[in-house]
Each structure stands twice: as structure tokens, then as C-alpha cells.
Amino acid sequence: MTATSHLDNALASLTGENPLEACLDALFGWLRAGEPERVGERLEALMQALDDDPELARILAEGILGRFSELEIYPSLVRLGILSREGLFSEMSTRLYDRLNPPPVDLDDSSDLLASLITRHDKPWLEALPAHGWLRLGRVLLAALDDDTRRRVRVHLQEECLYALEMLAIWVAAEELDPELMRIDERLTRIDSPFIALQREVHAFVEFRDTAAGETRRDDYPAIDHLWVMLEQCNDQVARFRRRGAGSLGSSVNASYLIERLKDTLKRIERLILLTSPQPRIACTRSGLALWRELLLATAEKGSLRAVWKKSTRMMSRSITQNKSDHGERYISRDMRSYLGLLATAAGAGVIIAVMALIKITIESWGLSPLPQALLVSLNYGLGFVLVHLLHFTIATKQPAMTAASFAAEVERNRRGRSVSRKLGRLLLDVNRSQWAAVWGNVCAALATALVITSAAMAVSGSALLASDQIAYQLRAISPVQSLALLYAAIAGVWLFCSGIIAGFFDNRADHIQLGRRLMGHPALQRLSPARRQRLAHYLHENYGALAGNFLFGVLLGMTGYLGHLLGLPLDIRHVAFSSANLGYASFSDFQGVGLFLIGLLFVMMIGFVNLWVSFSLALMVALRSRACRIEPGVLLAGVWEEIRREPLRLFLPAVLSGRKSGQGEARQ
């Protein structure tokens, strides 16, 4: 069937009696047919048909706009595209229940009417349809109406918009004393509220503009400039909430949800003021088109759980990644001093990891059932990682989740700069070099410690530290040829990414609940002197996320094998530092030659590569999304190549002699 016949069938359904829902259903049905990219062509075809048949245009206009004056429009204006007042989890449960058991539809309610006609599958063509297409269609339909119907439609739209405007302003003022907002900005108790001032201005504006249908409207509201000032102050206050909530004060799901709802409500108020005030005609038209598009897209996402979760937790995810960014700076070496310091702290961690690896081998040799063995291994990992943090050592694979957030922060700061590619290329080289420096520090120290422990055991007992079957198992476990070592390394990379998210979450939690101040006043700590209590409270507040993230990372690593046992799947983890220690214990217990040892070391480096880049890629993706940023791969690679070409040694060592020149070059740019 040709496109023309499809159009004829769609238009034929509009003849006869044409209730609003039937007309809209036919209109949307025609627009959604075919590829979304061609929706503009289908709209053009429809308008051409209406131009050729004025009677058909009149029937369609009266079917849609004629009934428009009888429809309740304000429910759509106050609901669609604005988060509900029930809270995130209540909203998600309501959406889930409505999916399983759809609510009854009231066709006199505009939001219900749109929901009955638009589904989530309509979003692609709604996004593809240009705004000027809706504008042209609206002008064609309005031109087909008689003067009385056109006037009635405009009066009804004005009344509904004014009613919705005043209702939204009341909602904004009602949030003034919300505990979450007062926690984020304590000034609310001491300053004149812009939200309440906005509600007063909106009420005066509505009173001035709201006249009975048919009367001449007054278009010379004297305080319109003051109304815009109040709206701007409210937007500034919401921006302050977002900055402080995403920064040192921490955020919660409820706070993020509330601030997103405030932002959307103020945006809707702005649209409605433009529609109902004596603004230039072009501003009213643009506002009306933007509002219509928002309502349609919001209807398409009305039942989406993912959309409401993503929107509501944006600020909290920003706070989590910001905490990771702040901690990630210490893992990036930019000069020789910090580079050598990173190697030293990584070597210290390698010693502890070698001991942890031996404890794990010992636990596995006891022949315990899967669950007790998994619990003991998890405690070994978790407590060992906590000890590494307490001693200020560095585990190489803990870096990516932190440094990715720092990289995303740099992307956000420089996304409009002229030297973005070079700065980001330089930062990526610094991150990559720092990560591999920490890997080599971990690996070399773990191997050296394994050599010392194995030699000491052989000197004391006269026999090898590991039995022959244990040696074969450890060598086979790190081989990507004889086992799924690289897959297991990728699983470990995912857990490394999760540990970074966990650390950021608990850091955000510490800020949100004001952990340091709570501990200062805790009854159980009152026996300590004020100075000691202050130091303890400060340390726990600053390291709450790191301690929780390290311990839970160990639990994730230790329980992976048990999870595979429960699911009947071959799940395990491979971590570069532990693999290097296991290689050392196996090789030095029965040394089979330099060649085999170097091959084993190559396998360990392959595991490390997968650990690092799986973790870094996932963490960078989340950090970029939380900051609404993106990277152009071509631009970034060009910047990396430019830095390598200028300073090849920067791949392996930090710039020493050229550092000052690079800094001067940046200053000139």
C-alpha cells in the first residue's frame, strides 16, 4: 500500500462524527506510521491534503480545537513533565502498579486523553518531529475555524493556563520549609524567601489577567518585570541547592528528587507566564511550542521507571562522583616527586597483598564447605584492604574509579575551552602512567615478598611452600589459555567500579548526615578528650567512604566464587596484585625457568590491563553522565597523540624538564 493510500485512509477516518480522541488518534496514527526520520514528510503530506480540501481541514479543526474549549487542560499543565509530590519511591511504585493494572481513563482530562493515545514507543517520532511542523499544523487548523470558535479556544486556554500557573506557584511556596532544603541551605530561616515572593507576584498577575470569558483583557500589567526578577531569584536559589547538594553538604535521594521537581515546576511557571503575559508574539509562540513538545514527551515517558529514577537521582550521582573526583586527585602523579611517592605507597600495598594472598591459599587448603570458605576469604580481603588504606598505601586497581571522576571533572571544566584536546590528552596520559606505576609497584613488591616468604619457609621446613597440585592450580589460574582468566579479570574490574560507587555513596552519606558533628556529640565518645574526639570524628568523616568501599570491595571479591557455586556458573575473579603474588609463590616454590616466569608475568599484566580499563571505562561513563558531559573520541585521541609526539617519555615518566614549558604554554593559551 502506498503512502498516499495510507494518508487517505487516515483522513477518511475523520469524516462523520469526530470526537477529540478519534481525531487525535487518527492524527498521531498517521504521524507514527513508518520510520521516525520521515515524520516531517508525513506531516507535510497531511498539511498538503488539508490545503487541498478546506472542508476536511474544517472537520479536523473542529474535531480537535472545537472540543478543546470543553477539555480540562490544567491537569496536563501541572502533572506532565513534573515529578509528583509523593516522593521517588512512591512515584516508582505507583508507575509499576499502573503498568500491571492500568487506571481508568477520563477522556475529559487532557493528561488521561494524551496517555490513552501516546505510548512509550512514540518517543522516537515525537523527538524527530520539528517544532515548526507543529506550528504550521496549528496555524492551518486555527485558520479553518470560525471566529467565535477561535476566540472561545483562546479564552479557555488563557483560563486554564492561569489556573495552573497559580497552583504551581503555591506548590513552590509550600516547599519553603522542607527539612532537606533547610539542611542544604540554612539561610532559608534568615532570608526573605524568593519562593513565597514569587507566589505573591504570580497571584497578583493572575488576578490582573483573569477576567471573565468574553471581556476585553488587560495587557498592560505594570509589575511584569518584577515577576521575572522573582522567578530569576527562585532559579538562582534552586541552582544554589544543586551546587551545595552536589558538593560538600552531600545529597539524598529525597533531596535530589525535590530539587528536580522544583526546577521543573519553575520552568513550567516560566512557560505559562510567557503564554499568558503581553509578551511579543514570537516569544509566546516559542513557549507554546516548547510546552506542547514537553507535554507529549512527558506523556510518552509517563510510565517509565528508568526515566524517573535517572532524573531524580541526577544530583545524588553528581555528589557521589564529585566525592570520587576529590579523592582521585591523590592517585594522579604529575611530577617526579608524586610519581616516586605513588610507587612507594604501591609497593607497601604489594607487601600486604602478598600476605593476604598467602592467607587465602591457606584458607582454601583447609577443605571447608563453600559458604564458610567464602566468608573467611571475604574477611581476609576486606580487612586487608582496610589495613592498606589505614597505612596510606595504594592498590593499583582502586585508582580507576577515582581517577575517572577527576577526568570527567576536567572534561566539564574545559568543554568550551580552546585547548580541550591537549589538556585532556595530557590528563589521560597522566592517569594511564600513574595507574601503571601503581601496578608495577604492587606487582614488584608482591613478587619480592612472595620470594622472601617462600625462601624463609623452605629454609625453616626444608620443603616448598606450595604443593605440586597447588603450584599447577595457581599457574593455570592466571593463564588466559588454560582458564577464563581475562573474563574473571573483567568481573574484578566491574567490582572495582562498584567499590568506587560505594565509596562515593558513603562519602556523600557522611556529608548528608553530618557524621563528624554527630560523632563529636556521641555519648559513647564523651570519655575521650575533646582534641582526640575531634581527630577521631574528623578522620571517620573524611574516610567513611574509603573504609566502607575497601571492606565491601573485599566482600564482593570473596563472594563471587560462592555466587557462581549457587548459580552453577564458573564465576571467579582475577586481580593483578593477587595474581602476581600467586605467581611468585608458585614459581619460587618450584622454579621452572626464566622463560616460564616471564610468560606468567605477561599473563599477570594482561589481567592488570583488563582490571584497569574495565573499571576506568565504567567509572568514566557514569561520571560523564552525572555531569551531562561527553567526550569526542577523535578529539581526545588527537590530543593524546599530540602529547605523545611532543613528549614521548611522558608515557612512562612524568615531565621533569618540560613541565615548566608546558605550564607556560597553557598559560599563554
Buried (B, 14 or more C-beta within 10 A) or exposed (E): EEEEEBBEEBBEBBEEEBEBBBBBBBBBBBBBBBEBEBBBEBBBBBBEBBEEEEEBBBBBBBBBBBBBBEBBBBBBBBBBBBBBEEBBEEBBEBBEEEEEEEEEEEEEBBBBBBBBBBBEEBBBBBEBBEBEBBBBBBEBBBEBBEEEBBBBBBBBBBBBBBBBBBBBBEBBBEBBEBEBBEBBBEEBEEEEBBBBBBBEBBBBBBEBBBBEEEEEEEEEBEEBEBBBBBBBBBBEBBEEBBBBBBBEBBBBBBBBBBBBBBBBBBBBBBBBBBBBBEBEEEEBBBBBBBBBBBBBBBBBBBBBEEBBBEBBBBBBBBBBBBBBBBBBEBBBBBEEEBBBBBBEBBBBBBBBBBBBBBBBBEBBEEEBEEEEBBBBBBBBBBBBBBBBBEEEBBBBBBBBBBBBBBBBBBBBEBBEEEBBBBBBBBBBBBBBBBBBBBBBBBBBBBBBBBBBBBEEBBEEEEEBBBEEEBBBBBBEBBBBEEBBBBBBBBBBBBBBBBBBBBBBBBBBBBBBBBBBEEBBEEEEEEEBEEEEBBEBBBBBBBBBBBBBBBBBBBBBBBBBBBEBBEEEEEBBBBBBBBBBBBBBBBBBBBEEEEEEBEBBBEBBBBBBBBBBBBBBBBBBBBBBBBBEBEBEEEBBBBBBEBBBEBBEEBEEEBBEEBBEEBEEEEEEE
